[in-house]
Amino acid sequence: MKSTLDRRTFIKLTASASGALVAGVCFQSCTTDKLPATVYGFSPLIKIDTDGWTTLIAKNPEIGQGIKTALPIILAEELGADWEKTKVVQGDYDEIYEEQWAGGSYAIILNWDLMRTAGAKVRQVLIEAAAKKMNHPANELSTRNSRVIHIKSGDSLPFEELITEASKIPLPETVEFKPIDSFEIVGKNIPQVDLDQDVRGTTKYSIDVKLPEMVYATVLKNPVFDGGVSSWDDSITRTVDGVLDIFELDNKAYGGRLIGPNSPNFVNGIAVIANSTWAAFKGAEKLNVVWDNAGSRMESTEGIFERFHSQLTSTSIERKDGNVVTAKRKAASIFEAVYELPFLAHLTMEPMNCTVDFRADLCEVWAPTQNPKALQEGLIKLFGLKPEQIKIHLPRIGGAFGRRYYVDYAMDAAVLSKKMGKPVKLTWTREEDIKHDWYRPASVHKMTASLNAAGMVTGWQHILANASRKTSLGREGNPAGTEIDSYEFPGGFVPNLQFEYGHVLSDVPLGQWRAVGHSATAFAVHSFLDELAILNNTDPIDYFLKFLGPARMVPVVDDYEFDLKRLITVIEKVRQISNWETRLHEGQGRGFAASKHSGSYIAEVVTVHMDKNDKVRILRVDAVVDCGIVINRSGAEAQVVGGILEGLCAALYGEITIADGATVQSNFHDYRWMQLDEVPDIHIEFVKNDLPPRGLGEPPLPPAAPALANAIFAATGQRIRKLPIIKQL
């Protein structure tokens, strides 16, 4: 006989008994020779068994950012666990875990203290149990390598000999953290916990889920934004081998298209159900659909950008310091430039998919989602379910970059599973994925600088016009808030400064993207600063440092401020490691940009070579990063490399264009990505300090595009003010 506690009951037990720790016991099977280890749940995140193994729950979605390794590292460090005897298990969605989402480079920021507290509480009860057994004062004991150690005598006991007694001790309300200089796991180069499976190709992603009696589905949706379905002919589709059923996904049956901060964003379409994904794809190809586009603006890229440019003269003021009009009047000279950035897609390697088993009493979901709470709320809105009727598993996700913050694809799967009365795995084709993305907003930026006789900025005006992401998502509040907010750089650095916003309405669906707003504003701001440096015959790094002024804390808005000492440090270091001042060969150039994002400071130098046909080759990228304490060197380096490469790819090739109200691009052949032989050498250095860790998924991306454009100017004298670069050379 074998008895196990389900996860929800187990967590309730471990949190009960006035905070005392309760053991969950697995009894011996009749066919097992050896008793399995007894597992003690010390918190929702930490279990220790009698075989000496520590199991840590990775609570946040793993989208390739390494959080499944990083958060358990913090737990293990504070607990004093032996990393070589630690198992990491992905947690399902549960409100008990708190902040269980991925986005905005917040995972480490929000969970640093949370993980340390959880680890320290369990460490404390283990020490108290050891103090009784070893007859040593608790304040003379510490933990290391899954043992409680008395430093003076050398006495020690392994965790497994203490967990029975420790499980009877209530968790403390308050704890003291380990001194940072005593860290033994945090800051090391630790392989990702799934690395072996990744290398062997055995990692199970959401798209790999298989369930008994499962059927497969795909959807075909109107390519025109805000369009619907008029009629369809499925006679040929029904002759395709393996096709089981076809029907309309009608959002009117669920209250219309729901939009809002955590809406399901359920969009009309035609679904094909089959006995395999391939059969569903082939069947969808044969559908003959008449689309209803009466409600669409039928926009085009050209028309959208014409409206952006027109809106530059009709704006709202979002920040005003001093008086830019007076600064212009008193200026020795005025310099203006206009920059354009396109819509961008996400192009995750794993296309949108979800598996749902919708039963009478339970909706069980295997979802590659960054935002499981939004998924739960979407299911509640669409079907009137109660939270306890929803179970969400979080498999490994094959890329996200913000796209999987929205749960439209999961709503498709849930509707289909409910209708079929059995498990359904839904997979969008790559074409549907790209054409029904939530794009990075396109934008136009008009920059104006008033300069004194020495060429330094006395007035700064930044006007941004575009369609607001906030408005597109149906969120309340100022539409400028997601596009150009009061904390944008160089707010706080120029005495006469004005940010303005021109809002344009559009049908194009807009959403999260990696460093979504900053990826656009940083290109305009740091390209413009480079132009000002060249205008004044000054080295761009020297000009930027002079623009910043001496090391100090610069108040920007409310409690948001710049630590200029940290920013100047990364700039000076990148100047050094990139050999900035050495001469380059003919046709080569270096470009620089630096910024703060998600609390991290980063400076980058890009070196390029331009051939006789004006084809650009990126030779090298140097980056210096101050993100506070580095949790896992391996994961941190991967984040920086990934952010830089995505920034370079987007700058070179990234562009979504709109024609007749629909996205033109459909796959990798017309949404170009960097090839392996185009990847430059990337050199990264981290500034060592003991400051709290900050975000790292997004900060490396924004400086990449302006640094690349500035490098091209240094090599050729051609200024890039419009992306993608490939269309300008």
Secondary structure, 3 states (H helix, E strand, C coil): CCCCCCHHHHHHHHCCHHHCCEEECCCCCCCCCCCCCCEEEEECCEEEECCCCEEEEECCCCCCCCHHHHHHHHHHHHHCCCHHHEEEEECCCCHHHCCCCCCCCCHHHHHHHHHHHHHHHHHHHHHHHHHHHHCCCHHHEEEECCEEEECCCCCEEEHHHCHHHHCCCCCCCCCCCCCHHHCCCCCCCCCCCCHHHHHHCCCCEHHHCCCCCCEEEEEECCCECCCEEEEEECCCHHHCCCEEEEEEECHHHHCCCCCCCCCCCCCCEEEEEECCHHHHHHHHHCCEEEEECCCCCCCCHHHHHHHHHHHCCCCEEEEEECCHHHHHHHCCEEEEEEEEECEECCCCCCCCEEEEEECCCCEEEECCCCCHHHHHHHHHHHHCCCHHHEEEECCECCCCCCHHHCCHHHHHHHHHHHHHCCCEEEECCHHHHHHCCCEECCEEEEEEEEECCCCCEEEEEEEEEECCHHHHCCCCCCHHHHCCCCCCCCCCCCCEEEEEEEECCCCCCECCCCCCCHHHHHHHHHHHHHHHHHHCCCCHHHHHHHHHCCCCEEEEECCEEEEHHHHHHHHHHHHHHCCCCCCCCCCEEEEEEEEEECCEEEEEEEEEEECCCCCEEEEEEEEEEECCCCCCHHHHHHHHHHHHHHHHHHHHHCCECEECCEECCCCCCCCCCCCHHHCCEEEEEECCCCCCCCCCCCCCCCCHHHHHHHHHHHHHCCCCCECCHHHCC
